[in-house]
Amino acid sequence: MDYRQLIDKCYPEGPLREIYLSHCRQVADKALAIAHAKRLPLTDDEIEEAAMLHDIGIVMTDAPRIHCYGTEPYIAHGVLGAKIIREAGLDEKYARIAERHTGAGITADDIARQHLPLPEGEYCPQTLLERLICYADKFFSKSGDGSEKTLERIIRSLSKFDFTDTEGAVARFMELHRQFGQE
């Protein structure tokens, strides 16, 4: 099975498919632009596949605002997506991207402190491709008008989940911004 077949299987025709494909395309385009501008040692194909699969797990979540009528909490979409990718037999690197892209990564401390409904573990992006997709994803929402978010809006959104100034989501995002930002 290739990634397009998995998307077709998980997202048949309808509003959720349109939202999913639009969001993932925006992330792919942003990630590709960054990779080209920064001359990152990644192929266009792996960036595209990673971006198109990173949110595959949202279909299992309860997020009616974006036409997701599953039963799982939205925050779990990364680990759910990793499971879907692994069960489909796709490359493990794409499962890890799905698992590690949420927020600016989620630490075991975040899970414990915030009582997040996630399996115990560390879900922070490690590889160059994981970090790139995590970063590009923060610029686009699946709800709203589809416009690219400003840096200030991303920071404001991430700060709602921050309990520390030194190691929290905003600090992790700013580290990604230093690596990939194009200003």
Number of C-alpha atoms within 10 A of each C-alpha: 8 11 19 12 11 16 16 11 9 16 17 11 9 9 12 19 17 13 17 21 17 17 21 26 15 21 29 25 15 20 25 24 15 17 19 13 11 13 9 14 10 13 12 15 10 14 21 19 16 27 31 24 25 30 25 27 23 26 24 19 19 18 16 10 10 16 18 17 15 14 11 18 15 18 17 19 25 25 24 24 25 26 18 19 24 16 10 14 12 16 13 12 17 25 25 25 30 31 27 26 28 23 21 25 22 23 18 16 13 19 17 13 10 12 9 15 13 18 11 12 13 15 25 23 25 14 11 13 23 24 24 29 26 27 28 25 24 23 19 21 18 15 12 9 8 14 11 14 12 12 14 9 13 16 16 12 15 19 16 10 14 16 14 11 10 10 11 20 26 24 18 19 21 16 15 18 17 10 14 19 14 10 5
